[in-house]
Amino acid sequence: MYDARVIVDSISPLRVRLTTMQVTFPRIILPEWNTHRALSRNSQSSRARPLAKTIDDVLADPFIPDEWGRNQSGMQAGSEIDDPHAAEAQWRAALADMVGHAQVLGELGVHKQLVNRLLEPFMWHTVLCTATDWSNLFALRVHPDAQPEIRRAARLALRAYLDSSPRPVGYDQWHLPLLSADELAEARHDPQRWLPVSTGRCARVSYLTHLGTRDPNADVELHDRLLDSRHLSPFEHVARPLHPAEGGADGMSGNFRGWHQYRKDVPFEGDYAAALGLDDLTELLLAA
């Protein structure tokens, strides 16, 4: 299930590259991946996945470690333990136990936002990442000292990045992840129509809706719901090149260099309280 692929790769008139990748890795390394703040990220949510689907997935294809390093002081494991097969058997036994507990909790009516957490160590996780600056992640996570699972994912992402050739994007055009080739061709002539579509798909980390269809109208509806609720991280993946008058190649928009994030077009994008018109934060406690 390890995978990394470039979704869309763009280069501005000032030669600043913006790349969106979809990377799949074990759920256990997501906290380490999320420490890289140069990346805008959206990924699958444990809160949203139906419990039955989660159980089916972890039983059909669970994450099982490839390396069973020996315990020692420090963060790096030593050489492999003497009996890796016994270790794998224990891991699989833990999976069976957690599935059993999750099923009982589900029967008791406990919400999936809690029950799915029991299964996270055995899940695969797909994340959509967009950035102008990838080098720090690659240098740190491809290093031999990195945990083997994140090192493997980072190596795949680095190879995908090196193998990809960015397409030129003009000042009046946009970097639009998860559009088909035909949709991208249309977007060159009418980009504004496709900003919400791309944003909605970034929120799902997929071309498809949860029903398995490609539906631009549903994407726009999701975009509008996210805008109303100010869940704006999917708006970060969509961007246009910064003009020299806006700072050019060295200008910053959020965590992007040389590109303007669509999120920055939303009033009060960085402060939901201000968007709600709250001057006194105690009002939040009174309303909770």
N, C-alpha and C positions, 0 to 999 in steps of 0.2 A: 504493500500500500504506500510505501514511500514514493513521492512523486513531486516534481517541480516543473512547471511549464510557464512560459511567457504568454500572457493573455493579449497584451498590446504593448508596443514599444515605440516611443516617439522621441523625436529630437527637434528642438526649437531652432528658429533661425540663428540664435546665438550659440548653438551647438551644446545646449544643455539637454541631457538625456533623462527622460522620465519613463520608468518601466513598471508595469503591473504584472505580477506573477501570482499564480495559484500554487500553493505548496501544501502537500499532505505529509503529516508526520504523526508520531504518537502524541496523544493528548497530554502526556506527562511533561513534555518539554515546552508547552505553550507559555508558561510564565517566563521562561528564559527568553523565548522568541520575542515576547512582548516588552522586554527591557529595551529593545532597539527602537528608540523614539523617532528616528529618522523615517521610519516606515509608517504609513497610514495602513490600518488593518481592519478588516472585517472577517468574521469567521462564524462557523456553526455555533449555535447556542445550545447548551445542555438544558436550558430552561424551556426551549421551544420544541425539542424533539419528543415525539410520542414515546412513552416508555416501551411499548411493544416493539417499535422499530429499533430502539437502542439495543434491546435485548437480542433481537434477531441479528443485528449487525455484529455485536461482540461475540456471539456464539458462532456466526458464520466465518468471521475473519478477525479474531482478537489480536491486539498487539501483544506479541511475545518477544521479549528481548533476544537479540542475536548474541550478545556478549554478557557473560556472567563474571565480571571482574571481582577479584578478591578484595575484601574489606581491608582498609589500612587507614592511617591518619591522613587528613587532607581531603580534597574534593575529588582527586583522581583515584580510580580503582587500580589495584595491582593486576598481576597476571590472572588468567582465568582460573576459577576454582577447580578442584580435582574432579568434581562430579556435576557438570553442568546439566546433565539429564535429570538428576534429582531436583535441581533448582527449578528447571522448567516444569517438572511435575507439580511442585509446590505452587508455582505461579498459576498453573491451570486449575489446581484445586481451589485457590483463592478466587479465581474467576467463577467457578461453579458455585462457591459459597455466596459471592456477592450477587450473582443472578438470582439465587434462591431468596435472599433477603429482599432484593428489589421486587421480585414478584409478590411476596407477601405484603410489602408496604403498598404496592400498587393495588392489591386486593382490599387493603384497609382504606383506600381512597386518598392516600397521600399524594400530593401534587408532584408531577415529574420534575419540577425545578429542584426538588430535594432528592428524589429517588435516583435520578440519573447520575447524581454525584458519586454514588457508590460504584458506578461502572466506569468512571472516567479513567482510571489507570489502565483499562483494557481497550479504550477507544482509540481509533484513528481520528485525526482532526484536520480539516482543510481550512486554510486561511488565505484570503485575498490580500496581497500586500502591494502598495504603490510607493515608490520613492525615487528621488533624484540621486540619493547618496546611499549606496549599498556597500561601500568598501569596508566600513567598520564591522558590519555584521559578518561579511565573508572572512575578514582577517581574524576575528575572534573565534568564530564558530567552526571554521575549517581547521583550526589549530589542533594539534594532537592532544592538548590538554582539555579540549571541550568534551562534554559528555558524548558518548558514541552516537546516541540517537539524534542529537541536534547536529553533530558533525556530519552525519550521513545526509540529513536534510539540507544542510548548508552547502555541501559539495554538489548535490543535485541542482540546487538553485544557482550556484556559481556557474556550473556547466551550461545551464539553460541561458543564463545572462550572457555568457561569452559567445554562445552559438547564435544569439539573436541579433538581427540587424534592425535598428530603429528606422521608422519611416519619418520623413520630414513633416512637420506640422507648422503651418503659418500662424501669424498673429491673430488672424480671424478664424482659426480653427481650434479644435479641442481634442484632448486626449480622452477617449471614450471607451473604457473597458467593457467587455462583454457584449459588444455589438457584433453582428454578423458582417461579412464582407459587403453584402448588399446594403445593410443599414449604414455602415461606415461611408459608403459611396454617397448615400443620400445625405448623410450628416455633413459632408463637405459643402453642400449647397444650402442646407438648412440646419445648422448645428443646434440652435435653440430648442428645436423640437425633440432632440435626442438626449439632451442633458438629463431630464427626469427619467428617461428609460434606462440609461446607463446607471444612474444613481440607484434606482430600484433594484437592478440586477446585482449591483455591488453589495447591497444589503443582504441579498440572498446568497451571495458568493456563487452565482450560477446564472447561465443564460435562461434557465427554465424557472417557472413558478413551482410552488410546492406540489401542484397537481401534475407536474411533468410536461407543461406546455410552454411555448414561447408566446407571450401575450403582452405586447407593448402597453396596452391600456391598463393591464394589471400592474405593470411596472410603474406607470405614472401614478396610479392610485396609491401604491406603496410609498413612492416618493412624497406624495402630498401628506400622507399620514405621518411619515417621519418628520417632515417639515413642521407640521402642526405640533407634534410632541417634542420637537427639538432634539431628536436623536439623529445627530448630524454627521457621525463618523463616515457613513457611506458617501457623503457629499465631498469628501476629501480626495477620492480617487479620480474625480473628473476635474480636469484642469486645462488651462490655455497658457501659451508662452507669455512671459512678462515682456512688455515692450521696453526699450531702453529708457523711456521717460518714466517707467514704473520701477526702475532698478535694474532691469536687464538681467544678465546672467548671474549677477551677484545679489539680486533682490530676493527677499524671502517672503513667502506666503505660507503661513503655518510652518510645517516642517519641510516644505519644498523650496528648493533653490532654483530661481529662474523661471518658475511656473506659478501661475495664480490659481489657487484652489477655488472650485465652485462654492465650497462652504463659505468662503469669505464674502460672497455676495448676499448672504443671509444676515439681516439685521440682528444684532446682539447674538451672533453665532457662538460667542465664547462665554455667555452669561445668561443662563435660562432665567435666573431670578430677575435680571433686568428686562428680559423679554416679557415676563409676567407683570412688570411694573412694581415689583416689590422693593421698597426702600429699606425696610426693616426685616432682617432675616428671622426675627422671632415670629413673624407671620407664618413662616413655613411650619414651625412647630405647632402653632395654633390650628393650622389647616390640616395637619397630618392626622 
